[in-house]
């Protein structure tokens, strides 16, 4: 099973992407984890190490896919 991590910051663009993209993945094929970086700031470095430059982003098997544009990861870091 492939690992998919959806990183977001809770902004309206991120929430919409979560509802339409992350929740549309086949749970029989993907182990899906949703990470709200605004609530779990300890995971920001993990997202950055995975290649996430902006949120919302979906990382599948170590490959980042940036979806629309909500915020730069630098802005989320504060």
C-alpha positions in Angstrom: 0.0 0.0 0.0 1.3 3.5 -0.9 1.7 6.1 1.8 0.0 9.5 1.1 0.3 12.5 3.4 -1.8 15.6 2.8 -0.3 18.7 4.3 -2.3 21.8 4.8 -2.6 24.9 7.0 -6.3 25.2 7.4 -6.9 28.0 5.0 -10.1 27.8 2.7 -8.0 26.7 -0.3 -6.5 23.9 1.8 -9.8 22.7 3.3 -11.3 22.6 -0.2 -8.4 20.6 -1.5 -8.6 18.2 1.4 -12.3 17.6 0.7 -11.8 17.1 -3.0 -8.4 15.5 -3.3 -7.3 13.8 -0.2 -10.7 12.3 0.6 -11.0 11.1 -2.9 -8.1 8.7 -2.8 -8.8 5.0 -2.7 -8.2 3.9 0.9 -7.7 0.4 -0.4 -4.6 1.6 -2.4 -3.3 4.4 -0.1 -2.6 4.8 3.5 -3.7 8.4 3.9 -2.7 10.8 6.6 -4.0 14.4 6.9 -1.6 16.8 8.6 -2.8 20.3 9.6 0.5 22.2 10.0 -1.2 25.0 11.8 -2.3 22.6 14.6 0.8 20.4 14.5 3.7 22.7 13.9 6.2 20.0 14.8 5.6 18.4 11.4 6.7 21.5 9.4 10.3 20.2 9.1 9.0 16.8 7.9 6.9 18.5 5.2 9.9 20.6 4.2 12.1 17.5 4.0 9.5 15.8 1.8 9.9 18.7 -0.7 6.7 20.6 0.2 7.1 24.3 -0.7 3.5 25.4 -0.4 0.3 24.1 1.0 -1.9 22.3 0.2 0.3 19.5 -0.9 0.0 15.8 -1.2 3.1 13.6 -0.8 2.8 10.1 -2.2 5.7 7.7 -1.7 8.0 10.7 -1.1 7.0 12.7 -4.2 5.3 16.1 -3.4 2.4 17.3 -5.5 1.4 20.9 -4.9 -2.3 21.5 -5.3 -3.6 25.0 -6.0 -2.0 27.6 -3.7 -2.9 28.4 -0.2 0.3 29.6 1.4 4.1 29.2 1.1 5.6 26.8 3.7 7.8 29.7 4.8 4.7 31.7 5.7 3.3 28.7 7.7 6.5 28.5 9.6 5.9 32.1 10.7 
